Amino acid sequence: MRRRVILLGPPGSGKGTIAARLQENFGFNHVSSGQLLRREVELDSAVGRRAKSFLDRGELVPDQTVLELMERWMDAMPPGTGFLSDGFPRTLSQARALDEWLASRGQAIDAVLFFNCPEAVMIERIAGRRVCPQCGRVYHQVTLQSRVAGRCDECGVALVQREDDTAPVVRKRFEIYSRQTEPLVAYYRAQGKLTEIDATRPLDAQMDDVMSALAK
Ligand code: AP5
């Protein structure tokens, strides 16, 4: 199975939800740059202080800060274990830096899954999304409910809405995605690594599509 995998797609397309399933069921080494950044903000670290205003506005955190964080995470990974990266890379310069970083270790990305979904569906998903502030697990008020309403199945703590899930910030995130991240679709397609996933399908059906893409 392919083990160095990138999940690419707009906000709310379902990257994090699929990543969590791949991690739980198949032991993938999942990393979400958004989650790492939110954690740094909570910790009030130097990286978190640099990133906070960008997260609040729905803009991309500068490449240098993100690359510092991601290289730290990848360096700490046991060799040969691979990764499932959700939200990174997000600009052409991040993608080129990742290719170079891997090449310097004699490695390359195995597969890129592009989650394609109409904007109206993603807006509805983001509006209903609730997350656990402790473990980061993601739920949806209608499509992926917790066992006890409003409480995390793992931690039991009250679920919250992400601070960047307000309507104006979500609009900004979509605009930034089209301008800065969408060009990666052509970049990875040209490398012959891209598989398009129909992200409107129910989760179990999508998992089947993902598994067959990773088995190729
Ligand atoms: P990040 O945390 O990466 O957010 P995002 O890319 O905007 O993606 P989301 O987490 O909103 O969506 P998702 O696709 O994971 O959807 P999910 O699975 O939750 O980034 C946040 C911010 O961090 C950025 O704005 C930026 O500031 C910064 N950042 C991060 N990485 C960066 C980088 N590399 N460079 C610079 N800055 C960076 O699903 C959404 C909802 O839908 C859930 O409630 C889920 O339950 C539900 N759902 C999912 N799939 C289905 C389905 N098939 N059917 C029904 N419901 C579904």
py3Dmol code that shows the C-alpha trace and the ligand (Angstrom):
import py3Dmol

protein = """\
ATOM      1  CA  MET A   1       0.000   0.000   0.000  1.00  0.00           C
ATOM      2  CA  ARG A   2       1.145   3.559  -0.724  1.00  0.00           C
ATOM      3  CA  ARG A   3       2.469   5.119   2.458  1.00  0.00           C
ATOM      4  CA  ARG A   4       3.625   8.655   1.599  1.00  0.00           C
ATOM      5  CA  VAL A   5       0.305  10.249   0.827  1.00  0.00           C
ATOM      6  CA  ILE A   6      -1.064  13.780   0.512  1.00  0.00           C
ATOM      7  CA  LEU A   7      -4.728  14.661   0.962  1.00  0.00           C
ATOM      8  CA  LEU A   8      -5.589  17.756  -1.047  1.00  0.00           C
ATOM      9  CA  GLY A   9      -8.892  19.599  -1.167  1.00  0.00           C
ATOM     10  CA  PRO A  10     -10.805  22.727  -0.168  1.00  0.00           C
ATOM     11  CA  PRO A  11     -11.994  23.446   3.402  1.00  0.00           C
ATOM     12  CA  GLY A  12     -14.738  21.048   4.453  1.00  0.00           C
ATOM     13  CA  SER A  13     -14.123  18.554   1.637  1.00  0.00           C
ATOM     14  CA  GLY A  14     -13.560  15.821   4.251  1.00  0.00           C
ATOM     15  CA  LYS A  15      -9.768  15.390   4.278  1.00  0.00           C
ATOM     16  CA  GLY A  16      -9.511  15.256   8.070  1.00  0.00           C
ATOM     17  CA  THR A  17     -12.402  12.801   8.423  1.00  0.00           C
ATOM     18  CA  ILE A  18     -10.920  10.355   5.906  1.00  0.00           C
ATOM     19  CA  ALA A  19      -7.449  10.795   7.438  1.00  0.00           C
ATOM     20  CA  ALA A  20      -8.788   9.877  10.891  1.00  0.00           C
ATOM     21  CA  ARG A  21     -10.355   6.695   9.474  1.00  0.00           C
ATOM     22  CA  LEU A  22      -7.146   5.719   7.664  1.00  0.00           C
ATOM     23  CA  GLN A  23      -5.201   6.254  10.855  1.00  0.00           C
ATOM     24  CA  GLU A  24      -7.630   4.293  13.049  1.00  0.00           C
ATOM     25  CA  ASN A  25      -8.166   1.386  10.656  1.00  0.00           C
ATOM     26  CA  PHE A  26      -4.832   1.076   8.852  1.00  0.00           C
ATOM     27  CA  GLY A  27      -2.266   2.684  11.163  1.00  0.00           C
ATOM     28  CA  PHE A  28      -1.361   5.573   8.869  1.00  0.00           C
ATOM     29  CA  ASN A  29       0.845   8.243  10.381  1.00  0.00           C
ATOM     30  CA  HIS A  30      -1.578  11.185  10.088  1.00  0.00           C
ATOM     31  CA  VAL A  31      -0.444  14.784  10.269  1.00  0.00           C
ATOM     32  CA  SER A  32      -2.697  17.816   9.859  1.00  0.00           C
ATOM     33  CA  SER A  33      -0.833  21.111   9.470  1.00  0.00           C
ATOM     34  CA  GLY A  34      -3.981  22.953  10.621  1.00  0.00           C
ATOM     35  CA  GLN A  35      -4.163  20.890  13.811  1.00  0.00           C
ATOM     36  CA  LEU A  36      -0.432  21.339  14.486  1.00  0.00           C
ATOM     37  CA  LEU A  37      -0.818  25.103  14.047  1.00  0.00           C
ATOM     38  CA  ARG A  38      -3.904  25.287  16.303  1.00  0.00           C
ATOM     39  CA  ARG A  39      -2.006  23.327  18.969  1.00  0.00           C
ATOM     40  CA  GLU A  40       0.928  25.784  18.782  1.00  0.00           C
ATOM     41  CA  VAL A  41      -1.532  28.664  19.229  1.00  0.00           C
ATOM     42  CA  GLU A  42      -3.021  26.976  22.309  1.00  0.00           C
ATOM     43  CA  LEU A  43       0.474  26.462  23.723  1.00  0.00           C
ATOM     44  CA  ASP A  44       1.267  30.149  23.034  1.00  0.00           C
ATOM     45  CA  SER A  45       4.599  29.038  21.550  1.00  0.00           C
ATOM     46  CA  ALA A  46       6.748  31.256  19.296  1.00  0.00           C
ATOM     47  CA  VAL A  47       5.311  29.500  16.211  1.00  0.00           C
ATOM     48  CA  GLY A  48       1.779  29.824  17.615  1.00  0.00           C
ATOM     49  CA  ARG A  49       2.200  33.552  18.213  1.00  0.00           C
ATOM     50  CA  ARG A  50       3.435  34.009  14.635  1.00  0.00           C
ATOM     51  CA  ALA A  51       0.546  31.929  13.211  1.00  0.00           C
ATOM     52  CA  LYS A  52      -2.453  33.132  15.229  1.00  0.00           C
ATOM     53  CA  SER A  53      -3.498  36.228  13.275  1.00  0.00           C
ATOM     54  CA  PHE A  54      -3.336  34.306   9.968  1.00  0.00           C
ATOM     55  CA  LEU A  55      -5.516  31.483  11.332  1.00  0.00           C
ATOM     56  CA  ASP A  56      -7.993  34.021  12.732  1.00  0.00           C
ATOM     57  CA  ARG A  57      -8.320  35.718   9.337  1.00  0.00           C
ATOM     58  CA  GLY A  58      -8.462  32.450   7.347  1.00  0.00           C
ATOM     59  CA  GLU A  59      -5.245  33.283   5.517  1.00  0.00           C
ATOM     60  CA  LEU A  60      -2.306  30.982   4.960  1.00  0.00           C
ATOM     61  CA  VAL A  61       0.406  31.037   7.572  1.00  0.00           C
ATOM     62  CA  PRO A  62       3.702  32.109   5.885  1.00  0.00           C
ATOM     63  CA  ASP A  63       5.599  29.255   4.214  1.00  0.00           C
ATOM     64  CA  GLN A  64       8.686  29.655   6.397  1.00  0.00           C
ATOM     65  CA  THR A  65       6.712  29.067   9.625  1.00  0.00           C
ATOM     66  CA  VAL A  66       4.780  26.105   8.201  1.00  0.00           C
ATOM     67  CA  LEU A  67       7.905  24.496   6.756  1.00  0.00           C
ATOM     68  CA  GLU A  68       9.684  24.840  10.112  1.00  0.00           C
ATOM     69  CA  LEU A  69       6.793  23.083  11.868  1.00  0.00           C
ATOM     70  CA  MET A  70       6.386  20.339   9.250  1.00  0.00           C
ATOM     71  CA  GLU A  71      10.102  19.584   8.994  1.00  0.00           C
ATOM     72  CA  ARG A  72      10.184  19.224  12.784  1.00  0.00           C
ATOM     73  CA  TRP A  73       7.278  16.738  12.609  1.00  0.00           C
ATOM     74  CA  MET A  74       8.805  14.759   9.738  1.00  0.00           C
ATOM     75  CA  ASP A  75      12.246  14.638  11.339  1.00  0.00           C
ATOM     76  CA  ALA A  76      10.655  13.123  14.462  1.00  0.00           C
ATOM     77  CA  MET A  77       8.964  10.361  12.400  1.00  0.00           C
ATOM     78  CA  PRO A  78      10.516   6.920  12.686  1.00  0.00           C
ATOM     79  CA  PRO A  79      12.329   6.247   9.362  1.00  0.00           C
ATOM     80  CA  GLY A  80      10.372   4.323   6.723  1.00  0.00           C
ATOM     81  CA  THR A  81       6.956   4.749   8.366  1.00  0.00           C
ATOM     82  CA  GLY A  82       5.512   7.143   5.772  1.00  0.00           C
ATOM     83  CA  PHE A  83       2.915   9.847   6.386  1.00  0.00           C
ATOM     84  CA  LEU A  84      -0.590  10.910   5.533  1.00  0.00           C
ATOM     85  CA  SER A  85      -0.467  14.662   5.209  1.00  0.00           C
ATOM     86  CA  ASP A  86      -3.716  16.601   5.383  1.00  0.00           C
ATOM     87  CA  GLY A  87      -3.443  20.351   4.644  1.00  0.00           C
ATOM     88  CA  PHE A  88       0.242  20.362   3.746  1.00  0.00           C
ATOM     89  CA  PRO A  89       1.527  21.325   1.216  1.00  0.00           C
ATOM     90  CA  ARG A  90      -0.788  24.193   0.387  1.00  0.00           C
ATOM     91  CA  THR A  91       1.312  26.401  -1.899  1.00  0.00           C
ATOM     92  CA  LEU A  92       3.563  25.570  -4.840  1.00  0.00           C
ATOM     93  CA  SER A  93       6.611  26.594  -2.843  1.00  0.00           C
ATOM     94  CA  GLN A  94       5.603  24.264   0.016  1.00  0.00           C
ATOM     95  CA  ALA A  95       5.123  21.431  -2.521  1.00  0.00           C
ATOM     96  CA  ARG A  96       8.540  22.025  -4.068  1.00  0.00           C
ATOM     97  CA  ALA A  97      10.162  22.215  -0.617  1.00  0.00           C
ATOM     98  CA  LEU A  98       8.539  18.901   0.362  1.00  0.00           C
ATOM     99  CA  ASP A  99       9.710  17.231  -2.882  1.00  0.00           C
ATOM    100  CA  GLU A 100      13.250  18.460  -2.226  1.00  0.00           C
ATOM    101  CA  TRP A 101      13.163  17.445   1.427  1.00  0.00           C
ATOM    102  CA  LEU A 102      12.041  13.911   0.473  1.00  0.00           C
ATOM    103  CA  ALA A 103      14.517  13.645  -2.438  1.00  0.00           C
ATOM    104  CA  SER A 104      17.368  14.493  -0.054  1.00  0.00           C
ATOM    105  CA  ARG A 105      16.341  11.339   1.850  1.00  0.00           C
ATOM    106  CA  GLY A 106      15.976   9.220  -1.302  1.00  0.00           C
ATOM    107  CA  GLN A 107      12.173   9.313  -1.053  1.00  0.00           C
ATOM    108  CA  ALA A 108       9.199  10.706  -2.978  1.00  0.00           C
ATOM    109  CA  ILE A 109       5.459  11.162  -2.557  1.00  0.00           C
ATOM    110  CA  ASP A 110       3.584   7.990  -3.545  1.00  0.00           C
ATOM    111  CA  ALA A 111       0.075   9.365  -4.072  1.00  0.00           C
ATOM    112  CA  VAL A 112      -2.001  12.542  -3.886  1.00  0.00           C
ATOM    113  CA  LEU A 113      -5.744  12.241  -3.313  1.00  0.00           C
ATOM    114  CA  PHE A 114      -7.741  15.251  -4.448  1.00  0.00           C
ATOM    115  CA  PHE A 115     -11.128  15.577  -2.700  1.00  0.00           C
ATOM    116  CA  ASN A 116     -13.487  17.222  -5.158  1.00  0.00           C
ATOM    117  CA  CYS A 117     -16.731  18.634  -3.763  1.00  0.00           C
ATOM    118  CA  PRO A 118     -19.174  21.457  -4.656  1.00  0.00           C
ATOM    119  CA  GLU A 119     -18.807  24.560  -2.483  1.00  0.00           C
ATOM    120  CA  ALA A 120     -22.432  24.478  -1.250  1.00  0.00           C
ATOM    121  CA  VAL A 121     -21.899  20.978   0.218  1.00  0.00           C
ATOM    122  CA  MET A 122     -18.693  22.041   1.940  1.00  0.00           C
ATOM    123  CA  ILE A 123     -20.314  25.155   3.432  1.00  0.00           C
ATOM    124  CA  GLU A 124     -23.077  22.990   4.912  1.00  0.00           C
ATOM    125  CA  ARG A 125     -20.522  20.554   6.301  1.00  0.00           C
ATOM    126  CA  ILE A 126     -18.464  23.299   7.916  1.00  0.00           C
ATOM    127  CA  ALA A 127     -21.579  24.886   9.462  1.00  0.00           C
ATOM    128  CA  GLY A 128     -22.442  21.595  11.195  1.00  0.00           C
ATOM    129  CA  ARG A 129     -18.907  20.610  12.154  1.00  0.00           C
ATOM    130  CA  ARG A 130     -18.116  20.279  15.855  1.00  0.00           C
ATOM    131  CA  VAL A 131     -14.706  19.307  17.233  1.00  0.00           C
ATOM    132  CA  CYS A 132     -13.343  18.003  20.493  1.00  0.00           C
ATOM    133  CA  PRO A 133     -11.093  20.701  21.997  1.00  0.00           C
ATOM    134  CA  GLN A 134      -9.095  17.989  23.766  1.00  0.00           C
ATOM    135  CA  CYS A 135      -8.353  15.257  21.166  1.00  0.00           C
ATOM    136  CA  GLY A 136      -9.322  17.097  17.961  1.00  0.00           C
ATOM    137  CA  ARG A 137     -11.839  14.440  16.866  1.00  0.00           C
ATOM    138  CA  VAL A 138     -14.280  15.803  14.292  1.00  0.00           C
ATOM    139  CA  TYR A 139     -18.067  15.326  14.317  1.00  0.00           C
ATOM    140  CA  HIS A 140     -21.014  16.712  12.395  1.00  0.00           C
ATOM    141  CA  GLN A 141     -24.344  17.693  13.941  1.00  0.00           C
ATOM    142  CA  VAL A 142     -26.258  15.696  11.310  1.00  0.00           C
ATOM    143  CA  THR A 143     -23.978  13.319   9.409  1.00  0.00           C
ATOM    144  CA  LEU A 144     -21.495  12.207  12.097  1.00  0.00           C
ATOM    145  CA  GLN A 145     -23.012  12.573  15.529  1.00  0.00           C
ATOM    146  CA  SER A 146     -21.340  11.699  18.809  1.00  0.00           C
ATOM    147  CA  ARG A 147     -22.997   9.013  20.971  1.00  0.00           C
ATOM    148  CA  VAL A 148     -24.006  11.560  23.626  1.00  0.00           C
ATOM    149  CA  ALA A 149     -25.171  14.799  21.986  1.00  0.00           C
ATOM    150  CA  GLY A 150     -22.536  17.539  22.187  1.00  0.00           C
ATOM    151  CA  ARG A 151     -19.900  15.381  23.953  1.00  0.00           C
ATOM    152  CA  CYS A 152     -16.785  13.689  22.560  1.00  0.00           C
ATOM    153  CA  ASP A 153     -16.997   9.864  22.413  1.00  0.00           C
ATOM    154  CA  GLU A 154     -13.343   9.581  23.492  1.00  0.00           C
ATOM    155  CA  CYS A 155     -12.916  12.367  26.064  1.00  0.00           C
ATOM    156  CA  GLY A 156     -16.479  13.145  27.187  1.00  0.00           C
ATOM    157  CA  VAL A 157     -15.745  16.878  26.998  1.00  0.00           C
ATOM    158  CA  ALA A 158     -18.125  19.396  25.389  1.00  0.00           C
ATOM    159  CA  LEU A 159     -17.693  19.749  21.616  1.00  0.00           C
ATOM    160  CA  VAL A 160     -17.015  23.199  20.181  1.00  0.00           C
ATOM    161  CA  GLN A 161     -17.133  24.992  16.845  1.00  0.00           C
ATOM    162  CA  ARG A 162     -13.724  25.875  15.364  1.00  0.00           C
ATOM    163  CA  GLU A 163     -12.919  29.582  15.681  1.00  0.00           C
ATOM    164  CA  ASP A 164     -12.210  29.843  11.936  1.00  0.00           C
ATOM    165  CA  ASP A 165     -15.564  28.252  10.997  1.00  0.00           C
ATOM    166  CA  THR A 166     -17.495  31.559  11.036  1.00  0.00           C
ATOM    167  CA  ALA A 167     -19.085  32.610   7.707  1.00  0.00           C
ATOM    168  CA  PRO A 168     -16.705  35.510   6.821  1.00  0.00           C
ATOM    169  CA  VAL A 169     -13.573  33.497   7.662  1.00  0.00           C
ATOM    170  CA  VAL A 170     -14.865  30.468   5.716  1.00  0.00           C
ATOM    171  CA  ARG A 171     -15.416  32.734   2.660  1.00  0.00           C
ATOM    172  CA  LYS A 172     -11.836  33.929   2.966  1.00  0.00           C
ATOM    173  CA  ARG A 173     -10.525  30.352   3.265  1.00  0.00           C
ATOM    174  CA  PHE A 174     -12.293  29.356   0.020  1.00  0.00           C
ATOM    175  CA  GLU A 175     -10.895  32.393  -1.782  1.00  0.00           C
ATOM    176  CA  ILE A 176      -7.363  31.615  -0.555  1.00  0.00           C
ATOM    177  CA  TYR A 177      -7.770  27.956  -1.519  1.00  0.00           C
ATOM    178  CA  SER A 178      -8.689  28.865  -5.140  1.00  0.00           C
ATOM    179  CA  ARG A 179      -5.803  31.276  -5.472  1.00  0.00           C
ATOM    180  CA  GLN A 180      -2.983  29.532  -3.628  1.00  0.00           C
ATOM    181  CA  THR A 181      -3.752  25.844  -3.217  1.00  0.00           C
ATOM    182  CA  GLU A 182      -5.747  24.806  -6.307  1.00  0.00           C
ATOM    183  CA  PRO A 183      -2.630  25.126  -8.548  1.00  0.00           C
ATOM    184  CA  LEU A 184      -1.294  22.046  -6.721  1.00  0.00           C
ATOM    185  CA  VAL A 185      -3.887  19.921  -8.535  1.00  0.00           C
ATOM    186  CA  ALA A 186      -2.106  20.596 -11.862  1.00  0.00           C
ATOM    187  CA  TYR A 187       1.319  20.271 -10.201  1.00  0.00           C
ATOM    188  CA  TYR A 188       0.658  16.749  -8.925  1.00  0.00           C
ATOM    189  CA  ARG A 189      -1.360  15.737 -11.992  1.00  0.00           C
ATOM    190  CA  ALA A 190       1.714  16.576 -14.120  1.00  0.00           C
ATOM    191  CA  GLN A 191       3.744  14.251 -11.851  1.00  0.00           C
ATOM    192  CA  GLY A 192       1.202  11.455 -12.534  1.00  0.00           C
ATOM    193  CA  LYS A 193       0.422  11.140  -8.814  1.00  0.00           C
ATOM    194  CA  LEU A 194      -3.082  12.605  -8.559  1.00  0.00           C
ATOM    195  CA  THR A 195      -6.288  10.606  -8.071  1.00  0.00           C
ATOM    196  CA  GLU A 196      -9.587  12.475  -7.873  1.00  0.00           C
ATOM    197  CA  ILE A 197     -11.999  11.353  -5.152  1.00  0.00           C
ATOM    198  CA  ASP A 198     -15.693  12.210  -5.376  1.00  0.00           C
ATOM    199  CA  ALA A 199     -16.037  13.771  -1.921  1.00  0.00           C
ATOM    200  CA  THR A 200     -19.838  14.015  -2.131  1.00  0.00           C
ATOM    201  CA  ARG A 201     -20.151  10.249  -1.636  1.00  0.00           C
ATOM    202  CA  PRO A 202     -21.044   8.780   1.767  1.00  0.00           C
ATOM    203  CA  LEU A 203     -18.007   8.103   3.939  1.00  0.00           C
ATOM    204  CA  ASP A 204     -17.958   4.291   3.561  1.00  0.00           C
ATOM    205  CA  ALA A 205     -18.133   4.547  -0.239  1.00  0.00           C
ATOM    206  CA  GLN A 206     -15.409   7.176  -0.221  1.00  0.00           C
ATOM    207  CA  MET A 207     -13.200   4.963   1.936  1.00  0.00           C
ATOM    208  CA  ASP A 208     -13.522   2.224  -0.727  1.00  0.00           C
ATOM    209  CA  ASP A 209     -12.410   4.713  -3.415  1.00  0.00           C
ATOM    210  CA  VAL A 210      -9.504   5.850  -1.261  1.00  0.00           C
ATOM    211  CA  MET A 211      -8.371   2.309  -0.507  1.00  0.00           C
ATOM    212  CA  SER A 212      -8.377   1.331  -4.165  1.00  0.00           C
ATOM    213  CA  ALA A 213      -6.388   4.476  -5.051  1.00  0.00           C
ATOM    214  CA  LEU A 214      -3.809   3.639  -2.371  1.00  0.00           C
ATOM    215  CA  ALA A 215      -3.561  -0.004  -3.409  1.00  0.00           C
ATOM    216  CA  LYS A 216      -2.656   0.789  -7.055  1.00  0.00           C
TER     217      LYS A 216
END
"""
ligand_1 = """\
57
AP5
P -7.027 23.182 8.170
O -7.233 22.790 9.565
O -6.169 22.360 7.287
O -8.447 23.415 7.515
P -8.988 23.245 6.006
O -8.037 22.858 4.955
O -9.696 24.534 5.770
O -9.836 22.022 6.048
P -10.933 21.685 7.085
O -10.314 21.153 8.338
O -11.869 22.866 7.230
O -11.761 20.591 6.287
P -11.570 19.045 6.016
O -11.405 18.876 4.533
O -10.530 18.430 6.889
O -13.020 18.554 6.400
P -13.502 17.624 7.619
O -12.992 16.240 7.463
O -13.303 18.309 8.922
O -6.408 24.657 8.096
C -6.879 25.710 8.917
C -5.986 26.922 8.767
O -4.621 26.601 9.157
C -5.840 27.507 7.363
O -6.889 28.392 7.053
C -4.482 28.214 7.470
O -4.609 29.453 8.145
C -3.663 27.295 8.352
N -2.879 26.281 7.613
C -3.043 24.927 7.657
N -2.144 24.306 6.876
C -1.402 25.289 6.300
C -0.320 25.272 5.374
N 0.158 24.120 4.861
N 0.193 26.461 4.990
C -0.266 27.631 5.488
N -1.285 27.707 6.373
C -1.849 26.548 6.779
O -15.084 17.563 7.258
C -15.919 18.699 7.429
C -17.244 18.273 8.066
O -17.966 17.467 7.134
C -17.088 17.403 9.320
O -18.032 17.801 10.264
C -17.346 15.958 8.834
O -17.956 15.201 9.851
C -18.288 16.180 7.659
N -18.063 15.227 6.570
C -16.863 14.910 6.003
N -17.021 14.038 5.006
C -18.356 13.798 4.907
C -19.152 12.978 4.044
N -18.625 12.259 3.069
N -20.484 12.980 4.219
C -21.043 13.734 5.194
N -20.359 14.513 6.055
C -19.019 14.558 5.913
"""
view = py3Dmol.view(width=600, height=400)
view.addModel(protein, "pdb")
view.setStyle({"model": 0}, {"cartoon": {"style": "trace"}})
view.addModel(ligand_1, "xyz")
view.setStyle({"model": 1}, {"stick": {}})
view.zoomTo()
view.show()
